[in-house]
Amino acid sequence: MSSPEHVQRHQPPGVPPLALTGERTLPDVPAENYWYRRHLAVYRWIAERCAGLRVVDMACGEGYGAAVIAETARTVVGVDANPEAHDHAARKYTRPGLSFERALVEEFDGEGPYDAIVFLQTVEHIERPEPLLDRFASLLAPGGAIYVSTPNRLTLAPPGAARSDNPWHVREYTAQEFRTLLDPRFGNVELLGVFHARKLALHAAAITLGWDRVHRALRLTERFYDLFVPAISESDFAIRRRGLDRALDFLAVCRP
């Protein structure tokens, strides 16, 4: 049974809350807010580029990202195979033009072609992603794009490790390894990185100056992070093209 701090709070009437499993991130869980906002920053960046388009959000999880894209897109279909996540998303996010389908991403056909396919923080869960990426490309309309994100192994895993200790990840990538996966499949790949900004950048600088020793010595750790983590917003992350080896995540914009 999940502890109360790992279950979503304050869900709308009739919407069953989800619990953290480590497989996907969730909104409405204060302890998870860092990861949720890190992912939400990418969804908002994509939403700005999907105005008026027909979009599929593959492996959409809880549904919050599909709902963000639906604020600008013509239509959005969120696809996920997990029955609890699908039921939750379909009940919680009900705006016009947004729908959810329970299906394996390997089998979803829909009513394409689509102008954009979104596939965030999932490719690292797949042993052989090449056939799946090829299939996504076959669902695109002319001029369409596939958005793929994944963690940077160099900043997620211990130095020299083949991958992090996340049990859901089977394959993690450096920037060059991610390019090696994508470049042969697409005519154009733009690779960007997600970085700390604003108060998260200040926090990272403070750590280099010894903040970790200070808060432990003063016994402030729990009180500080109980306030700091829920206050993180998507504006505390930035998406940039340079310095990819130091990125938290990679975001690839792929066009056939």
Secondary structure, DSSP 8 states (H G I E B T S, - for coil): ---GGGB--S--TT----B--SSS--SS-GGGHHHHHHHHHHHHHHHTT-TT-EEEEET-TTSHHHHHHTTTSSEEEEEE--HHHHHHHHHH---TTEEEEE--TTT--TT--EEEEEEES-GGG-S--HHHHHHHHHTEEEEEEEEEEEEBHHHHS-TT-SS-S-TT-S--B-HHHHHHHHGGG-SEEEEEEEEE-HHHHHHHHHHHTTHHHHHHHTT-HHHHHHHHGGG--GGGEEEESS-GGG-SEEEEEEE-
